[in-house]
Structures are given as structure tokens and as C-alpha cells.
Amino acid sequence: MVKFGLCQVRFYLMKIVLDIDRCTGHGRCYTLAPDLFDCDDRGYSVQLTTDVTEATEAQARLAVESCPENCLSLEGDN
């Protein structure tokens, strides 16, 4: 966090990583984190972005915790 006078700015350097080789198409990631994931025509996850922002952090954490194949991880999670 950086302080500018009376303002505080939090920098998000967190990334969400998808290991597509482990994905079996349960669909929890795109159901729980629609701002981060979509699905292809076979039901497998398609990553829309790797950047996790303040607005998408809760979705990202829920998706990582809910993936039954452990395909998702967070980098830069301090």
C-alpha cells in the first residue's frame, strides 16, 4: 500500500494461473468467477484475464478454493 497525502492506494500484483492440462471441465471456475473465466464449447475453462484486481479478488479466491482438480493458483498472494 502506498500513501499519497490523505489517500492510500493499494497495488494489486496478484495473478490467477490456470493449469489447463489438469482441467476436467467441472465448470466451477467460470460459475464462481465469471469476470475471470469463461468456458469453451466442450465445457473447459477459458481464462479471460490473469490479472486479479480488488474487484475480482473474492471471485479468484473462491474459484481457487473450489477447483476439485487444483488447476488454479494465485501468484503474488501476500
Contact map, one row per residue, 1 for C-alpha under 8 A:
111000011110000000000000000000000000000000000000000000000000000000000000000000
111100011110000000000000000000000000000000000000000000000000000000000000000000
111111111000000000000000000000000000000000000000000000000000000000000000000000
011111111000000000000000000000000000000000000000000000000000000000000000000000
001111110000000000000000000000000000000000000000000000000000000000000000000000
001111110000000000000000000000000000000000000000000000000000000000000000000000
001111111000000000000000000000000000000000000000000000000000000000000000000000
111111111100000000000000000000000000000000000000000000000000000000000000000000
111100111110000000000000000000000000000000000000000000000000000000000000000000
110000011111000000000000000000000000000000000000000000000000000000000000000000
110000001111100000000000000000000000000000000000000000000000000000000000000000
000000000111110000000000000000000000000000000000000111000000000000000000000000
000000000011111000000000000000000000000000000000001100000000000000000000000100
000000000001111100000000000000000000000000000000001110000000000000000000011110
000000000000111110000000000000000000000000000000011100000000000000000000011100
000000000000011111000000000000000000000000000000011100000001000000000001111000
000000000000001111100000000000000000000000000000010000000000000000000011111000
000000000000000111110000000000000000000000000010000000000000000000000011100000
000000000000000011111110000000000000000000000000000000000000000000000011000000
000000000000000001111110000000000000000000001000000000000000000000000010000000
000000000000000000111110000000000000000000000000000000000000000000000000000000
000000000000000000111111000000000000000000000000000000000000000000001110000000
000000000000000000111111110000000000000000011000000000000000000000001010000000
000000000000000000000111110000000000000000010000000000000000000000001000000000
000000000000000000000011111000000000000001111000000000000000000000000000000000
000000000000000000000011111100000000000000110000000000000000000000110000000000
000000000000000000000000111111100000001000111000000000000000000000000000000000
000000000000000000000000011111110000000000000000000000000000001001100000000000
000000000000000000000000001111111100100000001000000000000000001101100000000000
000000000000000000000000001111111101111000001000000000000000000000000000000000
000000000000000000000000001111111100000000000000000000000000000000000000000000
000000000000000000000000000111111100000000000000000000000010011000000000000000
000000000000000000000000000011111111100000000000000000010011011000000000000000
000000000000000000000000000011111111110000000000000000000000000000000000000000
000000000000000000000000000000001111100000000001000000010010000000000000000000
000000000000000000000000000001001111110000000011110000010011000000000000000000
000000000000000000000000000011001111111000001111100000000000000000000000000000
000000000000000000000000000001000101111100001111000000000000000000000000000000
000000000000000000000000001001000000111111111100000000000000000000000000000000
000000000000000000000000000000000000011111111100000000000000000000000000000000
000000000000000000000000000000000000001111110000000000000000000000000000000000
000000000000000000000000100000000000001111110000000000000000000000000000000000
000000000000000000000000111000000000001111111000000000000000000000000000000000
000000000000000000000011111000000000001111111100000000000000000000000000000000
000000000000000000010010101011000000111100111110000000000000000000000000000000
000000000000000000000000000000000000111100011111000000000000000000000000000000
000000000000000001000000000000000001110000001111110000000000000000000000000000
000000000000000000000000000000000011110000000111110000000000000000000000000000
000000000000000000000000000000000001100000000011111100000000000000000000000000
000000000000001110000000000000000001000000000011111100000000000000000000000000
000000000000111100000000000000000000000000000000111110000000000000000000000000
000000000001111100000000000000000000000000000000111111111001000000000000000000
000000000001010000000000000000000000000000000000001111111000000000000000000000
000000000001000000000000000000000000000000000000000111111000000000000000000000
000000000000000000000000000000000000000000000000000111111100000000000000000000
000000000000000000000000000000001011000000000000000111111111000000000000000000
000000000000000000000000000000000000000000000000000111111111100000000000000000
000000000000000000000000000000000000000000000000000000111111110000000000000000
000000000000000000000000000000011011000000000000000000011111111000000000000000
000000000000000100000000000000001001000000000000000100011111111100000000010000
000000000000000000000000000000000000000000000000000000001111111110000000010000
000000000000000000000000000000011000000000000000000000000111111111000000000000
000000000000000000000000000110011000000000000000000000000011111111100001000000
000000000000000000000000000010000000000000000000000000000001111111100111110000
000000000000000000000000000000000000000000000000000000000000111111100000000000
000000000000000000000000000110000000000000000000000000000000011111110000000000
000000000000000000000000010110000000000000000000000000000000001111111111000000
000000000000000000000000010000000000000000000000000000000000000001111110000000
000000000000000000000111000000000000000000000000000000000000000000111110000000
000000000000000000000100000000000000000000000000000000000000000100111111100000
000000000000000011110110000000000000000000000000000000000000000100111111100000
000000000000000111100000000000000000000000000000000000000000001100100111110000
000000000000000111000000000000000000000000000000000000000000000100000111111000
000000000000011110000000000000000000000000000000000000000001100100000001111110
000000000000011110000000000000000000000000000000000000000000000000000000111110
000000000000111000000000000000000000000000000000000000000000000000000000011111
000000000000010000000000000000000000000000000000000000000000000000000000011111
000000000000000000000000000000000000000000000000000000000000000000000000000111
